[in-house]
Amino acid sequence: MRSGLAAAACLAAIGCAGGEPGAHQSPTHAEAAVEATTSPRSCASLELTPLRVVRIDDRQRRLFAAAGAPGAQLEARVHDLETCFGFTEWAGRWSLSVFTDPTLARYKDDPQVTEAVKDGRWARAYVAEYDSASRKMTRDPAGR
């Protein structure tokens, strides 16, 4: 029964996507450990416009997303993800990398983007990063 309540709470919080940031509080890490009933992958399937999750690294708990121009809506979408991940084993231990080009949404050392790293396209496309452990958003993380 308790897991059903957690799932309902998660869905209720997610249903408020686009609402006021801070309107819903994520559970504490202790609460999340008890209530970890949601699959982390289900959080990646939320409506996150302008973000579109294009790759998930489950092992490193990192989402790679594409967004033409993430702008101010990025913080609201990160809040939506924080709320959802708060009900998973990823609570407080996930990160997000945002790129303007979905084909470049990969780690810098991925062989599929070697040429883009060399010619600077990868760095130009890497527009934001979020770390949930520190709750820090970094714009232009590649320092173009």
N, C-alpha and C positions, 0 to 999 in steps of 0.2 A: 504494500500500500504506500509506504514511504517513497519508493522509487517512482510511483505514479504521480505523487504530489510534486516531486522534483521536476519530472518531465513537464507537467502542467505549468509549473512556475517558469520553467525555461521557455516554453512556448508562449506564455503570456508576456514575458519580457521581450522575446524576439518579435512578437506581434506589434510591439511598440516601435519598431524600426523607423527611424526618421523622426522620432520624438525628441524631446529636449535632452541633450546630453546630461547625464547625472540624475535623470529622473528615476532610474532604477539602479540599485546597488548590486554589484556582483557579490556572491557569497564569499566568505573568508576561505582561506585555504583549508582549514579544518572542516568547515561545512561542505566544501566542494569534495573533499575526500570521502565524506560520508554519503554525499548526494551524487557522486559521479555516475550518473545514469544515462547521459547523453553521449552518443558517439561523436568524437571530435570531427569526423568527416561530415556529419550532418550540419555542423556549424558552417562549414565551407559552402554548403548549398543554400544558405540564406540569400535573400534578395539584398544585394550589397551595392547596388548602383551608386556610384560610377565604377565600383570595383567589380572585376570578374576573376574569380579564382581560376588559374590556368594550370597550377601544379601544386602538389602537396608533398612535402618531405615529412613523412610520419616519424621517422627516426629522430630527426632534428626538431620536430614540431614547428615547421616553418611552412607558411602559405606564401605562394608566389602569385601575385595578382597583376592584372593589366587594368589600366585606367588611362583614358585619353588625356585628361587633365583633372587629377583628383580633387584639387581645390579644398574648400572649406568642408565639404561633405565627408572628407576622409576621416575626420575625428568622430563624426557620428557613426560611420560604419565600423570604425575600430571599437567604439563603445558597444555596438551591437555584437561584435565578435567577442569582446570581453565578457559580456553578459552570458552569451551562449557557452563559451569555453569554461566559464565559471562552474558549469554543471558537468564538466568532463575531467578526465585525468590530466588534461593539458592546462588546467587552471593555474595561471601565473607563470606558465613555462612555455609560452609559444611566441612566435614572432611572425612578422609579415614583411614581405619585400614587395614594393609596388613599382611597376615598370610601365612605360608608355607603349612599348612594343611587346606583345605577348610571346613572340618567338625568342626574345632575349631574357625572358623571366626565368632565369636560372642562376646558379652560383657562378661566380667569376671564373672559377677553375674548371667549369664544365667544358669538355672538349667541343660541344656543339656551339659554343659562343666564343671560341678562341679568336677567330678573325674579328669579331665585333669588339672584343676586349682590346685587341691590338690597334684597331683604327678609331677607338673612342666611342663607337655607337653604343656599346653596353653601358658605359658610364653616363652618357647623355640620356639613355632610356630609364636609368635607375633613379626614380624621383623621390621615393620615400621609403622609410623603414620604421617599423614599430617593434619594440621589445616589451612584452607584457611583464617581465620580472621587474623592470625598472619603471614601467609605464611611461616610457620615453619615445616620442616621435622625432625622427630625424629626417629633415628635408634635405635632398641632394646628398645622400650618404656616400656617394662615390667622389664627392668633392670636385665636380667638373668645374 
